[in-house]
Amino acid sequence: MADPAKRPDGGKSASRVPIVAGWREWAALPDIGIPWIKVKLDTGARSSALHAFDVEELPGGRVRFSVHPWQDSDVDPQTVECAIHDRRVIRSSSGHTQERIVVLMSIELAGRTVLAEVTLSNRDQMGFRMLVGREALRQGFVVDPARSFMAGRAPKAVRRRNRGRS
């Protein structure tokens, strides 16, 4: 194999065969106890973003926030506390800038777990509670924009819960 430092990504991507994923998939956030969340894979976004509310900075460089894992629903909120990794000014697709807190979080997608920088933002009005950006995707994924749920669908009960049905 060629010298990793000479690869286009400077040797930073996973050395494994890339997993082909659709533009939307089911993922898990094991670090914060969320076994299912529907995510949009967004190669146009550098970092990943998670819907967070009641964001509260704590002493010692920590943050507490809550997450609604289901789309268009406020049931099953999960409260999380973790270390602040960074703060960044993020430009939205509409051109607005906002300073956001960044946390490190494991994302399990298509059987592969990657560590991602995730910004916390209010995504209540967005179609997906989470975007997985290209920094996370470059760790071993290729996105097929014509496909969805290449890694499989969540169990029927989870899909119904996501749509607001019991």
CORKA-V89377 format. One record per backbone hydrogen bond with DSSP energy under -0.5 kcal/mol. CO is the residue of the C=O (numbers start at 0). NH is the residue of the N-H. Records with the same first field share a line. If there is no record, write none. Layout:
# CORKA-V89377
CO->NH  NH
This chain:
# CORKA-V89377
2->5
3->6
6->9
8->11
18->20  141
20->143
22->40
23->148
24->38
25->109
26->36
27->107
28->31  33
29->32
32->34
33->28
36->26
37->128  129
38->24  40
39->41  131
40->42
41->44  133
44->133
45->134
47->118
48->130
49->120
52->65
55->63
57->60  61
60->83
61->57
62->81
63->55
64->79
65->52
66->68  77
68->37
69->72
75->68
77->66
79->64
81->62
82->84
85->101
87->89  99
89->91  97
91->94
95->91
97->89
99->87
100->119
101->84  85
102->117
104->115
106->108  113
107->27
108->111
111->108
113->106  115
115->104  117
116->47
117->102
118->49  120
120->51  122
122->125
128->50
129->39
130->48  132
131->41
132->135  136
133->137
135->138
136->139  140
137->13
139->18
141->20  143
142->144
143->22  146
146->22
148->151
154->157  158
155->159
156->160
157->161
158->162
159->164
160->163
